[in-house]
Amino acid sequence: MAVNKVPVLKRCRSLGLEPSYLGYDKKSKRNLSRANKKVSEYGLQLREKQKAKFIYGVLEKPFRNYYEKADKMKGLTGPNLMTMLETRLDNVVFRLGWARTRREARQIVDHKFVTVNGKIVNIPSYLVKAGDVIEIREAKKSTQRMKDIAEVAGGRIVPEWLDCEDNFKGTIKNLPTREQIDVPVDEMLIVELYSK
């Protein structure tokens, strides 16, 4: 399995991205922009694609597959792509505040902590649907790891398309619209890049 081992702050700096979008509370003291460097149209499109891939932790081949699925769906391709990325199970676990970062959310799902509608799901890329009930398994709720996460990440604001109850249980009220996704990515540039 391919793993991205690039240091997070270095990658954020190169993409001009705040680390808070990934769940990191560290601040980069260096300048995020390169004022003297002119970026081509292709460079802008590529940077937006790299931002989306980096934020959601998706590699190139799966990202391309998401684009192709979004292109076949009804409606605009860009918002469909962002909705599919946002409804990945690892991202939903992160949004519910059950993990400090998306990488940690991926590991929690991978280690069989999470159930969807009562069934254990250990696939981070599993796409949830409206009405799904997501819960941390009863045996895993009392672990020290989940207690630590509840202290640190419990104060995160849950998006309005999710309903988070106490005791590590959440429901997908509806699929998110593009306005409800607060990720700083211009998805139309990604569509332009792939449609060439």
C-alpha positions as CSV (number, residue, x, y, z in Angstrom):
1,M,0.0,0.0,0.0
2,A,1.3,3.5,-0.9
3,V,1.8,5.9,2.0
4,N,2.4,9.6,1.8
5,K,5.2,10.4,4.2
6,V,5.8,14.1,3.4
7,P,6.1,16.3,6.5
8,V,2.7,18.0,7.0
9,L,3.9,21.5,7.7
10,K,6.3,21.5,4.7
11,R,3.6,20.3,2.4
12,C,1.1,22.9,3.7
13,R,3.7,25.6,3.1
14,S,4.3,24.5,-0.4
15,L,0.5,24.5,-1.2
16,G,-0.2,27.7,0.6
17,L,-2.5,25.9,3.0
18,E,-3.2,26.5,6.7
19,P,-2.4,23.4,8.8
20,S,-5.7,23.8,10.7
21,Y,-7.6,22.4,7.7
22,L,-5.9,19.1,8.4
23,G,-6.5,19.2,12.2
24,Y,-3.1,20.4,13.2
25,D,-2.9,23.4,15.5
26,K,0.7,24.2,14.7
27,K,1.5,27.4,12.9
28,S,4.0,27.8,10.1
29,K,6.2,30.9,10.7
30,R,7.4,31.1,7.2
31,N,5.7,33.0,4.4
32,L,3.1,30.9,2.6
33,S,3.2,32.7,-0.8
34,R,5.9,33.2,-3.4
35,A,5.3,36.7,-4.5
36,N,7.9,36.9,-7.2
37,K,7.0,33.6,-8.9
38,K,4.4,33.7,-11.7
39,V,2.2,30.6,-11.8
40,S,0.8,29.3,-15.1
41,E,-2.8,28.3,-15.5
42,Y,-1.8,24.6,-15.5
43,G,0.2,25.3,-12.3
44,L,-2.9,26.7,-10.6
45,Q,-5.0,23.8,-11.6
46,L,-2.4,21.3,-10.5
47,R,-2.0,23.0,-7.1
48,E,-5.8,22.8,-6.5
49,K,-5.8,19.1,-7.3
50,Q,-2.8,18.6,-5.0
51,K,-4.5,20.5,-2.2
52,A,-7.6,18.4,-2.4
53,K,-5.6,15.2,-2.5
54,F,-3.5,16.3,0.5
55,I,-6.4,17.5,2.6
56,Y,-8.4,14.3,2.2
57,G,-5.4,11.9,2.2
58,V,-6.2,10.4,-1.2
59,L,-3.6,9.3,-3.7
60,E,-3.6,9.9,-7.5
61,K,-5.4,6.8,-8.8
62,P,-8.3,6.8,-6.3
63,F,-8.7,10.6,-6.8
64,R,-8.9,10.0,-10.5
65,N,-11.6,7.4,-9.9
66,Y,-13.6,9.8,-7.7
67,Y,-13.4,12.3,-10.5
68,E,-14.7,9.8,-13.1
69,K,-17.6,8.8,-10.8
70,A,-18.4,12.5,-10.1
71,D,-18.4,13.2,-13.9
72,K,-21.0,10.4,-14.5
73,M,-23.3,11.6,-11.7
74,K,-26.1,14.1,-12.4
75,G,-25.3,17.7,-11.7
76,L,-22.0,19.6,-11.7
77,T,-18.9,17.5,-11.6
78,G,-16.9,19.8,-9.2
79,P,-19.5,19.9,-6.3
80,N,-20.1,16.2,-6.8
81,L,-16.4,15.5,-6.4
82,M,-16.2,17.5,-3.2
83,T,-19.3,15.8,-1.8
84,M,-17.8,12.4,-2.5
85,L,-14.6,13.3,-0.8
86,E,-16.4,14.8,2.2
87,T,-18.6,11.7,2.7
88,R,-15.6,9.3,3.0
89,L,-15.9,7.4,6.3
90,D,-12.5,8.6,7.6
91,N,-13.4,12.2,6.9
92,V,-16.8,11.8,8.6
93,V,-15.0,10.4,11.7
94,F,-12.8,13.5,11.6
95,R,-15.7,15.9,11.2
96,L,-17.6,14.3,14.1
97,G,-14.6,15.1,16.4
98,W,-13.6,11.5,17.0
99,A,-10.1,12.0,15.7
100,R,-7.6,14.9,16.0
101,T,-6.5,14.6,12.3
102,R,-7.7,12.9,9.2
103,R,-4.7,10.6,9.3
104,E,-5.7,9.5,12.8
105,A,-9.4,9.1,11.6
106,R,-8.1,6.8,8.9
107,Q,-6.2,4.7,11.4
108,I,-9.3,4.5,13.7
109,V,-11.4,3.2,10.9
110,D,-8.6,0.8,9.8
111,H,-8.4,-0.7,13.3
112,K,-12.1,-1.6,13.3
113,F,-13.2,1.0,15.9
114,V,-16.2,2.2,13.7
115,T,-19.5,0.7,12.9
116,V,-21.9,1.9,10.2
117,N,-25.5,0.9,10.7
118,G,-24.4,-1.7,13.3
119,K,-21.8,-3.4,11.0
120,I,-18.0,-3.0,11.5
121,V,-16.5,-1.2,8.6
122,N,-12.7,-0.9,8.3
123,I,-12.5,0.7,4.9
124,P,-11.5,4.4,5.2
125,S,-12.8,5.2,1.7
126,Y,-16.3,3.8,2.4
127,L,-18.8,6.4,1.2
128,V,-21.6,7.0,3.7
129,K,-25.1,7.9,2.7
130,A,-27.9,10.0,4.2
131,G,-29.4,8.3,7.2
132,D,-26.4,6.2,8.1
133,V,-25.7,5.8,11.8
134,I,-22.0,5.9,12.6
135,E,-20.7,4.8,16.0
136,I,-17.6,3.8,17.8
137,R,-17.8,0.1,18.9
138,E,-18.8,-0.4,22.5
139,A,-15.6,-2.2,23.4
140,K,-13.4,0.6,22.0
141,K,-15.3,3.5,23.6
142,S,-13.5,3.0,27.0
143,T,-10.0,2.8,25.6
144,Q,-7.5,5.4,26.7
145,R,-7.0,6.5,23.1
146,M,-10.7,7.5,22.7
147,K,-10.7,9.3,26.1
148,D,-7.7,11.3,25.0
149,I,-9.3,12.2,21.7
150,A,-12.5,13.2,23.4
151,E,-10.6,15.7,25.6
152,V,-8.7,17.3,22.7
153,A,-11.0,17.0,19.7
154,G,-14.3,17.1,21.4
155,G,-14.7,20.8,21.1
156,R,-14.6,20.8,17.3
157,I,-17.7,22.3,15.6
158,V,-19.7,19.6,13.8
159,P,-21.0,20.6,10.4
160,E,-24.8,21.0,10.0
161,W,-25.1,17.9,7.7
162,L,-24.0,15.7,10.6
163,D,-25.8,15.0,13.8
164,C,-23.4,14.1,16.7
165,E,-24.9,12.6,19.8
166,D,-23.0,12.0,23.1
167,N,-21.2,8.7,23.6
168,F,-19.5,8.5,20.2
169,K,-22.6,8.2,18.0
170,G,-23.5,10.2,14.9
171,T,-26.0,10.3,12.1
172,I,-25.7,11.6,8.5
173,K,-28.7,14.0,8.2
174,N,-28.1,14.6,4.5
175,L,-25.3,14.7,2.0
176,P,-23.3,18.0,2.2
177,T,-23.7,20.7,-0.4
178,R,-20.7,22.6,-1.6
179,E,-21.6,25.6,0.6
180,Q,-21.4,23.3,3.7
181,I,-17.9,22.1,2.8
182,D,-15.4,24.6,4.3
183,V,-12.3,23.2,2.4
184,P,-10.3,26.0,0.6
185,V,-10.2,24.2,-2.8
186,D,-11.5,25.6,-6.1
187,E,-13.0,22.4,-7.6
188,M,-13.7,24.0,-10.9
189,L,-9.9,24.2,-11.6
190,I,-9.7,20.4,-10.9
191,V,-12.4,19.8,-13.4
192,E,-10.6,21.9,-16.0
193,L,-7.4,20.0,-15.4
194,Y,-9.0,16.6,-15.8
195,S,-11.2,17.6,-18.8
196,K,-8.2,18.4,-21.0
